[in-house]
């Protein structure tokens, strides 16, 4: 069976799809990953066929957009960069899927794939990596940095959907709908769930399914896949880890090019606490020019190898990073910026494994207080160990691949 996967976003969005592509290929399927050219080396390294959706410069352009990390302007920033992506996604669907030869898997932002499905009539399964993108009235997600009780979030959901999602994304989507001879889309946050099926890559204990979630729906588990997991850590990082107590890892997000102040504050906080630290970013210009011997900058390290040897993780709240910390059993200090990160923080706080700190409060005295308390908390350590036990068996990708095959069977797609 031909399967074309359309991840859109940063490494935290793409890597789960790549892990799923590998799982599906091992089951004998003909797999193609279509995403930004930035990820072509990783995809081809795994022996997976690749189709570019945007250039490396396109990727860097959106990462440089300051609105991308603003809780209220981030969705608009994504939409502004979506026109060329929509067109290219439709082209790829026409090339690989127009004759009913297979199925597509896509995340919610793959608007071109969703429209192409309606025009070309191939099965499309929406893959959600995080529960915060399912706009449930039964269990309303936490949206943005505005603290609000569940009843108020429930009331705000349709308002936000109409005034933010539909207003910002509607013009680009409906222009393409007209060109494809399709009716206009309303209630985009419901439309992006394919009627052919939805696959959730998070467990029920993290986000219990609700009556008003889209159907048909399969809920798997966290994918927990990293590029380079089969490789050893670099000799210099390995030596640093051996030379002292477990460090605190600071990770602002793989696509974050605006984290200079975050790293400056983090280095000073490490000095005040007397702890060691690792600054994780590919963008070296964000890191202080001079680092103490107790702090090390690392371009990239697979979190499933690094975090089990760390004392804590300070990060942005992306679900991929968060789930790796849960699997490693390490405490988390989360500084959410935008997107689903506030909802993710809400859920791990309920599990008792994390604390949150606002961007505006990420100053040395507050980081020292919060991180120091996190490192000393016995209750948080016990909660981390309990959640780690739940993830002792990593079956997320296996369950997701089985869901793809079952949904394809229901759609009448030949898998021979």
N, C-alpha and C positions, 0 to 999 in steps of 0.2 A: 504494500500500500504506500502510495506517495503521501508524505506529510510535509507541509511547508510551515515553518514556525516563524512568527513575526514578533520578536521582542522589540520593544522600543524604550530607550532610557539609558541609564548608566549600567555599570557592571552588576549592581545589585538587581537590576531588572533582566539583564541579558544572561547572566550565568545560570540561573535556574532553568531557562529555556535550553541552554546549551547542554546542561546535565540531562534534561529530559530528551533532547535529540539523541544523545549518546545511548540512553536507555532504549529508545525506540529503534535505533539502528541495530543494536545488539539483538533485537527481536526480529530482525530481518526486513525492516521497513526501509523504503527509499526516502531519505530525510534531507531537507534543505533548510538552512537557517538564513533568513533575510533580515538584516539589521544594518546599522551604520558601519561604514568601512573601518572605523576605529577598532572594531572587534574582529576584523577578518583574520588577523594572525592567530588569535586564540581558537577561532572556529576551525580553521584549516589545520591547525596543529592537532586537533582531535580527529581529523580525517572526515569532517562533515562538509558537504557541499555548501557553497556560500553565494548569496546574492546581495550586493550592496544596496542599502537604502540611505542615501546621503553620503557625503564625503567626510574625511577626517576634519576638514575645516568647518563643515557644518556642525560637527560634534563640539568642536572647541568654541564655535560662535555661541551656541546656546549655553555652554558652561560658563562663559564670560558674562552672560546677561545677569545683572544683579537682581533682577526680579525673580529669577529662578529660585532663590532662597528666601523670598519674602512670603510669609504665610498667606497673604491676601492677594498677591500679584503673581504667584507662581503658576497658576493654571493658565492665566493669560499669556505668560511668557512661553509656555509650551505650545499653545495654540498659534502664536505668531510665527513659530518655526515649522508649522505642520503642513503648509500648502504643498511644498515639493515632496514631502514624505507621502502624502495621500496619493499623489499622482504616480509615484514610483511603486507604491504598494499595489495599486490597481494593475499596473503593467505586469508585475510579477504574478499576480493572480491569473491574469489572462494567459501568461506564458505557461504556467504549471497546472492550473486548476480549471480552466474554462471548459474543458471537455469532460468534466466529471471524473477526472482521473485520480482524485485523492481528496484530502481534507486539509484544512488550515487550523493552526493554533495561534491565537493572538492575544495580546493584553488589551486593556480597555482603551488605550490611546491610539490603537491601530485603526483609525477611522476609515482609511481607504479600504482595508480588508473587509470591514463590516459592510460597507456599501457594495463592494464587489460581490460579496456573498449573496446579497439580494438580487443583483443583476445576473450573475453567472450560475447561481443555484448550486454551489458546492457546499458541503457541510463545513461549518466553522464552529470551533469550540473556544469560548473565551476562557483564558487562564488568569485567575486573580492570585497574586502573591500575598495580598494583604486584605484583611476584612474591612478596613476603613473605606474602601471604594464601593462597597455594597450599601446603598443608601436605604437602610432598613428603618421603618418607623417603629418596629418592635424593639430594636436595639440600636438606636441612632448612634453613629460614630461621632467621635470628638473631632470637630472641624476647626482648624486654626488654633491660635493661641488665646482664644476667648473662653475662659472657664464658664461652664454652663451646666446646670443639672439636666438629666435625661429628658424631662418634660419640655424644657426650653429648646434643646437640640431637636427634639421631635417636631416642634412647631417651626423651627428655622429651616428644616430640611427642604421642603418644597420652595421656600423663598429663595434659598441659596441655589437650588437647582435651576430655577427660572432666571434669577438675576445675575448669576455668575456663570454656571456651566452652559446653559442654553444661549445666553446673550453673547458669550465670548466664543464658543465653539460653533454655534449654529450657522453663522454666515459662511464659513469655510466648508463645513460639512454639506450644507444645503446647496451651495454652488456646485459642488461635485455631484450631488444627488441629481440636480437638474440636468447636468451634462450627461449623466448615465441614464436619463429617462426614468428616474425613481421619484417617489413622492417625498416631500420635505419631512425632516425628522423633528419631532418634538420630544421633550423629556429624554434628552440625550443620555443621562445617567442610567436610564433603564434600557435604552436602545443599544448601548454598548455591550450589554449582556446578550450573547447570541441565543436565539430560540432553539438552536440545535443542541446546546449544552454548555454548562459552566463547570470548570474544574478549579477547585480552591486548594492552593498549596500551603495550607496551614491546618493544624489539627483542631478537633472539636473542643478540646480543653482550653485552647487559646481563644477561640471564637465559636461558641455553640451556634449551630445553624438555626435560623429563624423562619417562621411561617411565611414571611413575605420575601424571602430570598428567591432569586430566579430559579426556575426549574426547566429541564432536568439539571441536577447538580450532583457532582461527586466531590466529596471532601477528602483530601489525602493527608499529607503531613508536610512539614517544612522540607524543602529539597536538600538543603545543606550540601551544596556542591560548590567547589572552589576551583578556579584555574590554578594548576600547579600543585595540587594536593599530593600527587604521587612523587614530587621532588622533595629533596631535603632542603631545609632552610640554608641560606647562604652561610659560608664559613664564618663571616664576620658577625652575623646575627647570632649564630649558634654560640660563638665564643662569648658574646655579650650576655646571653641568657645564662651561661654557665658561670660567669664571673661574679654573680651577686644574687640577691633575692629576686623573686618574680617582679617584673616591672608592671606599671600601669600603661596600657595601650591607649593612645589618643588617635581617633580616626574620625575625621569630619565628613567622610563620604568620598567615594572615588572620583566623582565629577566636580567636587567643590574646589574652585580655584580662588576662593575668597576667604580662606581660613587663616590668614596671617595673624590677626589678633587672637584667634583661638589658640594657636600654637604658642604665641608669646606668653599668654596668660598661663597656659598649661606648663610650660617650662619653669616659670617662676613658682607656680604652685608645687611642683615636684620638689624644688629646692626648699620651700618652707616646710613641707611634710617630711623631707628626708627620704623620699622614695625615688626609685629609678623609673624612667619613662621611655617609651618608644613612640615616635611621631610617624604616623603612617600616611604618606601621600606621595603621588607620582610628581607633584608639582613642587620641585625643590625650592623655587623662589619664595614660597610661603614660609619656609622654615627659617628661624633665626640664624644669622650668619655664623654665630659662635655658640656652640652648645657645650654644656658641662660634660664631664666624662660619664656622668650618671644618666645621661639622656642620649638616645641614639635615633637618628632619622633613617627610615627604611622606605624605599620606593613602593615595594609590594611584598607581602608575605601572606600565604593562604591562612585564613583565620583559624581553620580547623587544626592547623599545626602550631600556630602561635598562641592562641588564647588559652589552651590547657596549661601553658607554662607562664601565665600572666596572673597578676594580682587582681586586676579589675579592667574594665573597658569603659572609656569615655567616648561617646559617639553621638551621631545626629539622630538616631532612632530609625534608620532604614531597616525594613523587616529582614533583609538578608543578613546584615551585620548583627542585628538583635538575636536572630535565631541561632547564629553561630555561638554567641555568648551563652545562650540558654543551654546549648549542647555541651559547651565546655564547662558549665557550672561556675562561671565567674560573675561577680556583681557588676552592675551597670549604672553609670551616671549618664543620663541622656539629656542632651541639649537640642531639642527639636527645632527645626528651622521652618519646614513647610511640608506640603503634600500630606501623606498619611502618617507622618512621624508623631504627631500629637496623639492620634488614636493608638498607635503602637505603644507609646509611653504609658497611656492610661491602662492598657492591658497588662503590661509587665509590672506596673505598680500594684495592680490587683493580685498578681502572683507573689508579690513580696520580694522580688529579686532586683529591684532597681529603684533609683531616685531620679527625679527630674530637676533640671535647672534651666531657667529661661535665658535666652541669649542676652537680654539686658542685664542679667544678674551674673553673667559669667565673668566675674572679677576675682582677683586672687584671693581676697579674704573669704568670699563665699565658696569658691571652689575648694579651698583648704578645708573649710568647715564641712561641706557636703561630702567630699571625697574621703576625708579623714573619718567621718562617721560611717561611711559605706565600708571602708576597709576594716573597721573595728566591730562591725555589727555581727553578732552571733546569729541573730534571727535571719538576717539576709543570707548568710552562708548556708544555713540549714534549708532555707527556701530554694536557693540555687541548687543544692544537692538533690532536693526532691524533684525539681523540674528536670535536671540532668538525667535522672533515672528514667523519666518518661521518654527521653530521646536516645536511650541507650541503643536501640535498634533503628537504624536510619532506613526507613522504607518509603519515604515520601515520593521519590522518583519512580520507584517500582509501582506504587499504588496509582500514581498519575498516568503512567504508561498503560496500565490495565484499564483505567477510565477512558483513555483515548480510544483504545481498541473496542471497548464496550459501546461507547457513543457512536463510533463509526459503524459498528455492526447494526445498531438500531437505525442508523441513517441509510442502511442498505449498501454500504461501500464494500466492495470485494477486497479482502485482505490477503488473497493468495499471491 
